[in-house]
Amino acid sequence: MKKIITIKNAPAPVGPYSQAILHGKTLYSSGQIAIDPKTNKLVLDTIEEETHQVMKNISAILDAAQMDWNHVIKCSIFLSDMNNFTIINDIYASYFTNDFPARETVEVACLPKNVNVEISFTAIQD
């Protein structure tokens, strides 16, 4: 049976989807962008601040499912400009210990709300 994860510490969906779905021991997230859940405004001042906000939003979803970064097994990163890859990659890496999840990173023509980065993930409980 699936359980819909909806929390106040992560941005509300901007469309007809759930923040995340927990099915058994597997958590599937929707793509997270840099919306500050406290203000409901985008954090786009720098690519660094934007990426950290995305990662904070992911952390909030993981917390709600009683998981952490060690439970993440797969991420998908979507960038509007591959020239930002190194900066985003370094920030992304700082949220994990030595065990990194599987991942793909792709450049896309446009992201929701014209953001620069969107990340989705899959996590599994032990």
N, C-alpha and C positions, 0 to 999 in steps of 0.2 A: 504494500500500500504506500502511496506517495503522501508526503507531508509538505505543504507549501511553507516556505520560510519567508516571512515578512517581518521586517524589523525597522525600528525608528532610527537606528544608528547607521543605516546605509540609505542611500537615496531611494525614494519611491520610484517604481518603474515609470518610464515616460511613454509607455504603450501597453497593449494588452498582453502582459507577461508577468511572471513572478520573479522576485529577486533571486530565488533559488528553490530547488525542489530536492527534498531528501527522499530517496527511494531505497528502503532497506538501510544499508550502511553506506550508500553512495550519495554524495551531494553534488548536484549539477547547478552551476550558477549561470545566470544571464550575464551578458557583458556589462562590465562596470566602467563608468566614465567618471570624470572628476567633478561630480556634484557634491558640494558640502551639504550633508544632511541637516545641519543646524540652520543653514541659511537658505537652502534649496537653490543656491547659485553655483555656477561653474567656477572652478579654480583654474584659471588659464594664464596667470601672470607670467609664469615661466614653465618650461617643459618639466623641470625638476619638481616644482610644486604640484603641477598637474598629475605627474606620475605618482608622487607620494599620496595624493588624495585618492587616486584609484586604488592603490594598495591598502590604504586605511579602510576604504569601503569593502574591499575583499576581506580584510581582517574582521570587520563587524559581522559579515555573513558567516565566516568561519566560527566566530564566537557564539553566534546564535545557534549554530548546529553542534556546539560543544566540541569543536575541532580547532586545530591551529595549522600553521604553515607546513608542519611535518606530515599532515594528512593529505596534502595536495599532490595528486599524481599526474595531472595534465593541465596545461594552460594554453590558451590561444591569445596571442597578442596581435592587435590590429593597429597599424600606424598610418597616419595620413602622409608622413614623410619619412622615408627610410634613413634620411640623414640624421634623424633623432635616435637611431637605434642604439648607439653606444651609451648615450646618457640614460635612456630608459632601461637598457639592459643592466647597467651598473646599479641603478636604484632597485630594480626588480630583484637582482641577485642578493642585495642586502637584507631582504626579508626572509631568506632561507638559510638553513645551516649548510652542511656539506652535501646533503642529498637533494638535488634539484629534480623537479618533475620533468616529464616529457613536455615538449613545447614546439609550437610553430609560431613564427612571426611573419606577418605579411603586410605589405603596403597596399592600401585601398584608396579608391578615389575620394571617398567622403565617409565620415563617421557621423553618428547622431549628434545633433546640436553643433556640428562643425568642430568637434574636439580633435585633439591630436593623437590620443591613445585610448584604446578600449581593451580590456582584458576580461576573459571568462576563464573558468576553471572547473575541474572535477576533483573531488576529494573523497577519500574513503576512510571510514572509522576503522580502528583496529579491532 
